[in-house]
Every structure is written in structure tokens, then in C-alpha cells.
Amino acid sequence: MEVSFFGTRVQACSRGQVQKYLDQALREGRPTKIYTPNTEIVMEAAKEVWIRELLNSGDVRIADGIGLVIGAKLNKIPLEERVTGYDVSLDLLKFAQDQGYRVYFLGGKEPIAKQAGEEVQKDYPGLKLVGTHHGYFEKSKLGEDLTSDEKALIEEIRKLQPDIIFVGLGFPIQEVFIHKAMEVLKQGVWIGNGGVLNILAKEQKRAPDFFIRFHLEWFYRLITNPSRWKRQLAIPKFLMRVIFKSNEVKIVREDLNKNESKSN
């Protein structure tokens, strides 16, 4: 089932369903874009048509925010589970370890992607990391021609032939790059996963289990980084809009599950 929040569509799927879909996509060599909208991203997309269209072009669009789950329930829509980009990233690493897929890391400051690669190879022995690249290169906007930096990076990825590409450039830069790179390469499973590389590099800690279990990761990030308070206002703004404009939250159509059944 697919749910539209003010025009941005996310799939009401479990982590297990996402695992199954990605496992099959990797086995079949099916090009796949994974986007991870949360309440903040949905609120930004509500303002800009191009952002909504970009997000909606993703093959997998998971609800990476408890606010989306709550917003759906307020409208009696069965979006039961939050599926995080971090968890999906770990699932992809496990697939790579078990099945020999080739992995590429892109994003972060100069040493982060490389450091993340070194740590991941310790945590996932045998994992094939074929390359890394920092996130500081000249980028183009959606609709613009690729920059020389982007062309060189895409060519490097083409030569290395990774099956899984992590792109941690932050929203919406990572989604724009994935979209444009996929238009050229038409291969691989790509995930826009924000600060995941920082966590994999062990430069940043994920929230403790208590906060994760009770869906309070946003609160943990706020108390550990108070400068985020303006960003966290997106959650109450989102819920107010869900309540007072409930017609903008609705079931649209079948998507991920339908694709699974077709390919079985």
C-alpha cells in the first residue's frame, strides 16, 4: 500500500518486505533507487513540486520517521511500521557480505567515507568495498548539465561496477545526484542515507536502544545537539497539517507489494 502525505508518496511496508524486495532486485540486477523521507523532508516537499516528483520517482520510498506513522494513524491509515534508512543500509551490507555484492560509499567529509569503509570491513568480514569518495565535489541542480566533477565520479562508479551505492550527501542533494547518476548508469541499488556514513565511520553514535525502542530518536538528537531545534519544529507542524488538512493524507495505490508479486 502507498500513502500520500501532501503529495509525497511513501510505501506502507515492513522492514521484512523491503529486505525481500531488495534481495530480489540485487539478484536480478534491477536498477533501484531508495529514498528515505521523514516528516521534515515531507514538509519541504509540500512546498516544492520538483522535490515531490523527485521523491516519488524512487523505487523504494520508506517511512523514515515516526511522525509519518502517527500522521497515518490519525487518519486511520494502516502505516504500521517505521523503516529507517539506517536499518535498510545495514540490511544491504549484510546482503553484500553474504552474497558477494560490491559496495561503494559516497559522502561526508574527506576521511569519512574511507573510514566508514574500513570500519565496515571489520564489522562485515569479507565484504567487497570497491571504492569510496568524499562528498565535497561540484554539484549540479536538477535539470542542469552534469558538472565535470559529477561526470568523473559517475565514470569512476561505472568502471568499478558496484552493486550497492551509499550516497550520504544530505537531502535533497543526494536524491538529485542519485537520480542523475541513474539516468546515465541505469544499474545498481542506490540509497540516499544522509548521515549513515558518519555512524558507520564511528564518528557519530546512533541513539541508545531506549530512545529507538520508544521512537524518541528525534528527542535524543535534540538534547545532544540543541541547535537542531528549528528543524525539529517540522514534527508539530506536520501533525497540525495532518489534523487540519486530513484530506491531504490518503491511500493512493498499491506499489512495493504489487511489484513483489509481479516478480515472484
N, C-alpha and C positions, 0 to 999 in steps of 0.2 A: 504494500500500500504506500502511496505517496501523499504527503501532506504539504499544502502550500501555506506559508506564512508570509502574508503581504506580497505574494508573487514569487517568493523564493521557495523552491520545492526540495524537500528532504524525504528520504525513504524511511518508512517506519519498519525497520528491520532490526533483528538481533545481531549481536556480535557473531554468533554462530552462522547466521545466514550470510553475513559479509565474508566470513572466512571461506565458506563453501563457494561463494561466487568468485572470490579472488583466486582460490586454489584452481578452479576450473579455467579462469581467464589465463592464468600462468601456464597451465598445462597445454592450452590451445594456442598460446602465443597471441592472445587477443589484446589489442591496444586498449588501455583502461586509464581513465582519469578519476582520481579520488579527491573529492573536496570535502571539507570538514566545517560547515557553517555552525556557528553558535549564535547566541542572542545578539551579541554585538555586531557580528557580520550581517545577520538578518536585518538589523536596524539600518545599517549602512546601505544594504541592498535595496531597502524600501525607498530610499531617496534617489537611487540611480538605476535606470533601466539597464544600462550596459553591464552593471555588476550582477543584476538578477539573471540576465541572459547568459553571462559567463558562468555563473554558478550552476545554472540549470543545464548547461551543456555537459556537466560532469556525468560520467557513467555510474559512479557511486557517490552519493551525497548523504553523509551520515549526520545524525543529530548530535553534534558535539557540544552539548550544553544542556544542563538540567532545566534551564528556563524554557527550552523548546518542549521538553516533556511535560512540564507543568502547564504551559500555554495550551498544548493539545488537550490535556485532560480537562482544563477549564471549559473547553468546547466539546467535551465528551467524544474526543477522537482518540482511538487506541494507539497512541505512540508510546509504547510501554517502556522502552529502554534507551538510555543514552549510550551511544557508542563513540568512544573518543578516538581522535586521530593518533594519540599515543599508543593505545591498545592495538589499533589496526597496524601501526608501524611495527610493533613487536611481533604481531602475527606474521607479517611479511618477512621479518628477519628469520623467524622460525621456519617458514617455508623455504627460504633461501638456504638455511643450514641443512635442512633435511633433504632437499631435492636438488641442491647444487645450482640454484639460480644465482646470477651475477648481480651485484648491487653497486649502486653509485650514490654518493652523498653530495648534495649541493646546498650551500648556505652558510650563514654565520660569519663571524669574523675570521681573519686569516687562518688561525690554527684550529678552529672549532671542528670543521668537517673532518679534517685529518685526525684530530684527537678522538672524535666520535668513532671513526673507523677503527682506530687502534683499540679502543675500549670494547667495541662490539665484537671484534675478533677474539678478544679474551673471553667474553661472555658467551659467544656462539662459535666454539671451535670448529674450524673447517669452513667457515663462511667465506665466500668468494667476493671480496670487496675489490672491484676493478678500478675504482678511481674516486677522487674527491676534488671539490673545488669550493673556494670561499664564495660568499655572496656579494662581494664588492666588485661588480663589473657594470659597465654602462648598459642600461636597460631602455627598451622602447615601450611606449604605451600601446594599448590595444588599438589596432588599426594602422599603426605606424610600421615602417620597414624595420627589419631586424638591425640592430647595431652590429658593428664589426666584432665586438666582444661576444655578443649572443651567437653570431654565426660561428665563431671559433669554438665556443663552448658546445654548441649543438653538433658541430663536426666531430669534436672530441668524443662526445657521447655516442655518436653514430659509429665511430671506429671501435670503441670499447664494447659496444653491444650489451649493455646491462639489461637485465630483465626487469629490475626494480629500481626506480629512481626516487630518492627522497629529495624534496625541494623545500627547504626551510628559509624562505625569503620574507615571510610575513604577508598578511593579506592586504591588498589584493595582488601584490606584485608576483607572488608565487603562482597564483592561478593564471595570471596573464602569461607568464613565462611558460607554464605547462601547456596552455592552450596553443601558443605559437610554436613551441618546440614539437608538439604532437602533430601539427599541421605539416611539418617538414619530415619528421621521422616515421610517424604512423606505426610505432611499435613501443612495447614496454608497458609496465604498470607504474604509473606516476602518482605520487601522493604529495599534496601540499600540506606539510605538517608543522609549520610555524617554528616554535622553539624546541621541537623534539630533539634536534641535534645537540642542543645545549645540555639536555638531560642525558643523552647517550654519551656525551663527552665528559659527563660528571662534573660539569661546571655549574650546573643548576640542579637543585633537587626537586623532585615531584612532591606534591603534598603528602603528608603522612596518611596511612591507611584510614585512620579515623575520619579525616576530612573527606577522603574519597568515598568511603562507605556511606556517609550521610550527605553526599552531594554538596560538600562545602569547600570544594577546591577554590572557588572564586573568593571565598572569605579568607582562606589561607593566603592566597596571592595578595589580597588586600592588606592583611596585617603584616606580611613580610615585605611588602612594597607599597606603602601608603600612597605613593604618587599615582597609583593606578585608580584612585577613587573616581575620577571623572569617567574613565572607561567603564567602571562597574555600574554607573548610572544607567547603562543600556538595559540592565536587567529589569529594574522597576518600570522604565519607560516601555519596554517590550510588553510586560504584563499588563500595564494600563491600556495599551493599544489593543491587546488581545481581548480584554474585558469589554472595552467600549466600542471596538470595531470587530466584533466576533465574526462578521460575515467575511472578513479577510483571512480567516483561518479555516481551511476546508480540505477535505479529501479530494484529490484531483483525479488520480488514476493509478492503476497497478503499474509497478515498474521493476524493481530489482527481483522480486519473487517471480514475476512473469518471465523475465529474461532467463532465470534459472530453469524454469520448467521447459522453456523452449530448447535449451541447450542440453537437457538431460536425454 
